[in-house]
Amino acid sequence: MIDDLDLGFDEPERGEKGRHRRSAVRKRNGGSGGSRGKTIFALLMAIVLLGGIGGGAYVGFDRIRNHFVTPDYDGPGSGEATVQVKAGDTLTDIGNSLYDAGVVKSTKAFIEAADANSRSKNIQVGTYKVRKQMKAADVIVLMLDPKSRVVNGVTIPEGTISLNIYAILSRETKIPVAEFKAAAKDPVKLGVPAFWFNRQDGKKGPKSIEGFLFPSTYEIPPKATAAQILSMMVDEFLRVTEQLNFVDRVQKERKISPYEALIAASIAQAESVDPKDFAKVSRVIYNRVYAGKIGCKCLGIDSGINYWFRLQGKDPKDSNELLQSEINDLKNPYNTHDVAGLPITPISNPGEGALKGALDPPTGDWIYFMTIDKKGTMGYGSNDAEYRRLIKTMCDNKVLTGSNCA
C-alpha cells in the first residue's frame, strides 16, 4: 500500500557508483536546502501515515527510511584501503573511488560530509591510506591529515623515451622492465583511444605507446602493476590534451591528424633545449612536411636516427659523429633525411609546452632550425643564404667542426 503514496520523494539515494552527480552539482550551487526540506517533510508524512496503518507496517517504514537517510557507516572503520585522488577529480569522483574501495557506505555520504567540512577543498591529489567502512566525516578528517598520504613520487622528465621511462619506473617500483614492455605492447588496452593512431598523411606504423606517457611526477599506489602505472600516465596525457582541446583544434586549425601533431611535438621536444623554441621548431616541421617549402618534404633531423639507435640498445651520437651510412640508412624506419614526411611514431614523450607549440606555432616561413652555440640557442633560416650563415655561426662557436666548416 505504501508504494502507492505520492509523497514527493526525492531520487533514491543508493551506494552505487555514479548515482549522485546531479545532487552534488545541486549542492555546490547552493540549491540543496529546499530538496532536503522536502525530504524531511515527506519522511514525517510517511511516519504519520504509517502510524495510522499500524505496527504491521514497520517493515515498510524501515524500507522508506533507508530510502531517505543517506547510508553511512557509524564507526571509525577497520583494516586498510588505499584510494587515489587524481588531478581534476570532483567530490563525486573521490566519493566513487572511496565507495569502490569499501571505505564509505555511499558516495552521497562523502559528498555531504565534504560539504559540511570547509577544509575538504584542501584534499590534495595523491594516494591515501584509509580504513574500510569508515564514517564519511571521519574519512574527510583522515584525508586532510598529511600522514595519510602515501608519498612515493616518481618524476618522469619531459622528452624521456618509453624505454628510459620503464627503467626509471622499474628502479623506483622494483617491477621488472620486461613487465612494462609487455604492458606497453597494447596502448589501446592502457587507455589510448584507438582514433589517436589515425593519420592523414598516408603513413603506417606500429601502434606505439611513445608520445602517450605524459611526463610528470606520479605517486605510485602500493602494489600497482606495470599496466596500472602506465595507464596513469596515459590518463594524464588525455587529461592535458583535453584541457588544451588538442584534438579538435589540431584538426580545425592545423588541418592534420592529432597523431601527426603529437609526432611534431615529440620532435620539437627532442630538438629544443629552451622551451621557447617548441612552437617555432613545430612551424619548421610543418613548413617542410606540409607547406611545400622544400622539394623532398624531408625533415632531415638526427634525433630520429638517435631514437632508432636507442630502440636498438645503442648509444646516441652527436651529429658530428654520425657516419654518412647511418644518416642515409634506408633500413632505419626513422630515417628522415631520405624519407619524406614525419616519422612513423613519436620519438619522445612531449610535455605540455611542446604540445602547445605543436598546437599553436607562430607564423613564419622558416625551413631550417639549428643549435648554434653550446648553450642550446636555436637559429632559424628561410633560404640557402640564411642556412649558410647558420652553419658559419655553428663553426665559429665550435658546435660544428671538421669538413663541415671547411
N, C-alpha and C positions, 0 to 999 in steps of 0.2 A: 504493500500500500504506500509506503513512504516514498518509493521510487516515482510515484505519480504526482508528488507535490512539487509545485513550481515555486521554489524558494529563492530564486535569483542566485543560484550557486555560481561561484567563480569556476574557472577552468580547474580540473583536478590537479592537485599537487602531488606528483609521484617522485620517486627517487630515480627515475630513469634519466639517462644521459640526454642532454639537449632539450629537455622539456620546458625550460624556464627562460628562454632567450627573451620572449616578449615581456615577461614580468620583470626581468632585470632592467630592460630598457625603460619600462614604465617607471620603475623606482628611481632610476637616475634622472628622469625628467621631473621628478617630484610629484608624480601622479598616483602614488600607491595608497595614499591615505584614504581616499574615497572607496577604493576597492576593498581595503582591509575593513572599513566600517560596514560595507555591505556584507562582507563575510561574517563578521561577528553578529550582525543583526539576523542574518539567515540562520546562523547556528542557534541563537537564542530562540528563534521561532521554531526551529526543529525540536529544541528541548521542551518547549511548551506543548507542541503538538504531540510529541512522543509521550510526555507525561500524561496527556489525556487518553492516549491509546492504551496505556497500561504497562505493567512490568514486563510483559512478554515481548515488548518491542525494544528492549535494551540492546539486543544483538544488532538490530538495525541502527540504533543510535551510535553504537560504537563504530560501526562502519562509516556513518556520516561524519562523526567527529574526526576520524582519520582522514576523511575527505578534505576537511578544512584545516586541521592543525598541521603545521609544517613538520614532517618527520625529522627527528633529531635524536642523536644518542644522548644519554644522560651523563655518562661517566667520562673520566679522563682518558679512556682508551687503554689498550694494551698491545703488546707485540711491537712490530716495527713495519713501516712502509716508507717508500721514497716516492716523491712526487716532483715532477719537473714543471717549472713555470717558464714558458717560452716568451721571447720578445713578441709583443703585440697581443698577448693573451688578455682577454676580458675576464671579469669576475666569473662569468658563466663558464668560460673555458677552464679557469682554475678549479671552479666547483665541480665541473665534469671530471677533471683529472682526479680530484680527491674522491669523488664518488666511485670512479672506476677502480681506484686502489683500495676501496673498502674503508676509507678514513671517515667520511661523513655519510650520514644516512640519506641525505638528499642534496641535490645541487642548490635548491632554494634555501635550505638551512644555512648553507655557507654564504649565499648572497645576502640574506637578511642579517647574518652576523657581521658581514663586512660593512653593510650599510649602517649598522649600529656602532661600528668602531671607526672613528675618523682616521685612525692611523693605518687602516687597511690599504690605503693608497700607496703606502710605503713598501709594500711587499715587492721584493726585487726579483728579477729574472735569475733563475738558478735552480738547483736541485735541493730539495728539503727532506730531512729525515723526520718523520712524524710517527704517530701511533694509529693503529686501526681502531675504528668505532669510537671516535672522539666526538665530544660535543663541539658543534661548529664554532662557537665563540672561543673555545679553547684552542682550536686549530689556528684561528687568526692570531692569537697571542703567541703561539708557538712559532708560527712562520715569521713573525716580527722579531723574534729572538735571533740575532746573528749566529748563535751557536747551533741553530737547527740547520743552517745551510751547509751543504756538503761542498767544500771547495776543492775542486780537482780540475783547475783550469788548464787548458791546453791551447796555446796560441799558434795559429797557422798563418805565417806571413803571406802578404799579397804576392801573387806571381809564383807561388810554390807549385810544382807539378805534382800530379797524383802520386807517383812513386815515392817522392820525398815526403808527401803527406802521410802515406802509410808508415814510413819509417818513424816519423815524429809520433804518430799515434801509438805505434807499437812500443816505442820506448817509454811512453807515459802510461800505457794501459797494460803492458805485458802480453797483449794479444799478438800472435804471430803475424808478420807481414802477409804471409800466404793467405790468411783469413780475410784480410782487407782486399787483396787482389781478387779472391774468389767472389766476395760480395759485390765488388765493382763491375763484374762481368755483365750484370744486367742493370743498367742505370734506371730503366723504367720501373723495375721492381723496387728500387731505392726511392722512388718518388718523382723522378724526372718525367714530366708529361711527354708522351710519345711525339706530340706535334713539334717539340723543340728540335727534333732531328730532321725536320723538313727543310729542304734547301730550294732556292730559286735559280741557282747558278748551274744546275745540272750535275754537280759533282756528287759522287757517292763515296762514303767511307764508313768505318765502323761506328756503332753507337757507343761512343766513349764517355766515361764519366768525367773526362777532362773538361774543365770550364765550369762544372756544376758544383764543385766542392768549395763553397764560399769561404774565403779567408777571414777568420775572426778568432776570438777567444771563446772556447766552449768549455762548459762544465760537464764533464763526462759522468753520467749516472753510474753508481756502483753496479757491477755485473752486466753492464751494457755490452752487447755483441758488436762485432765489426760492422755488421749491416745496420744496426741501430745508430751507431756513431756516424756512419757515412750518410744515413738518412737525415740526421740532424743537420748536417752541413748542406744537403740538398734543400731541406726545408728553409734554411736561412737564405740560400740563393733565391728561392722562389719568393720569399717574403720581400727581399730587397728589390728584385726586379718588378714585383707587383707594385711596390711603393713608387718606383720610378716610372710605372706604366710603360715598361721597356718594350713589351711585345707589341702593343698597339702603336706606339709612337714610331718604332723602327719600321714597321710595315707601312705606315702612312707617310712618314717624313723621309725616311731613307729609301723606301721602295725596295727593300731587301728582306730576307727572312731573319727572324730573331737569331737563329743559329749562326748565320753569316756575320751578324753584328757582334755576337759573342766571340767568334773567332777573331774578328778585328780587335776587340777589346783585349783578348788574350795576347795578341801580338804587341799592341801598344803597351801593355803591362810588362811584357818581356823586354821590350826595346828601350823603354824610358827609365832614366834614373830619377828624374824630377817629375812628380805627379802633374805639374803644369803642362807637361808635354803630351799627356794622354790624348787629349782632344785633337791636337794638331797632327800627331802621328796617325790617328784614325783618319783624318782628312787625306793625308798622303796615300794611305791604303785604299780608300775609296776612289781617289783620283786615278790611281794606277789600275785598279781592277775593274771599275765600273764606268768611269768617265771618259775612257778612250784617250787619256792624256799621253799614253805611250803605246808603241806598236804591239808588243807581245803580251801586254797586260800581266807581266810577271812582277812579283813583289821584290825578288832579289834580296831576301833577308837571310842572314846567317843564323838567326835564332831558331829557324825551322830545322836547319841542319843539326844544331846542337840539341834540339829537343829529341830528334831521332837518335842521336848518339846516346842520350840519357836512357831512352827506352831500351836500347841495346846493352845497357850496362857499361857504356863507355863514358869517359870524362869529356866535358865540352871543351871547345878550343876557342881562343881568340881569333878574330878574323884574319890577323896576320899569319896565324899558324895553319889555317886551313889549306889543304892541298887542292889543286885545281880539280883533281879527280874526285875529291869529296864534294866540292862545290857543284860539280856537274853530274853527280851520280844519279842516274835515272832510276836506279833501284830504290833510292830513298823516296818514300811516299810523301815526304815533307820538303822535297826539292822545290823551291820557288824561284830559282834562277833560270831554269829551263822550262818549267811547267807553269802555264798561265793560271791566274786566279788565286783564290785563297787555299790554304792547306785543307786537308781532308777532315781535320778536327781542330779544336782549340789547342794551343801549345803551352798554356799555363792556366791557372785559376785566378782570373782577374778580380780585383776588389771593386768597391763601389765607384771610386774615382775613374777607373778605366772604363767601367760600364757607362758612366755618364759621358765620358769622352767619345765613346763609340756611338752613343745615342745622339749627341748634340755637338758635332765637330764644327769648328769655325769655317767660314767661307774663305777659300783660297785656292790657288792653282799649283801648289807645291807638288812635286813628284819625287823629291829626294828628302830624306832625313838622315843625318849622320851625327855621331857623337864626336864633337870637335875638340874636346880637351879632356884631361884626366879627371876633372870634376864631374863629368857627365853632362856637360852643356850640349844641347842639341842645336844643330844648324839645319836650315831648310833651304831648298832650292827649287826653282821652277823651270830651269833650262840648262843646257850643257855648260854655258859660261859660269853660271852660279854653282854648278856641280864641281867644276874645276877649282873654283875659289874655295869651296868647302874642303876639297882634297888638300889644297895647299895649306889651309889653316890646320888641318889634322897633322900634316907633316911638320909644320912649324912647332906644333905643340907636342910632338913626339908620340902622338896617338897612333899614327901610321908611319911605318918605316920601310926600308928596303926598296925594292924595284918600283913600288907604288909611288915613291916620292922622287924618282929619277927625273 
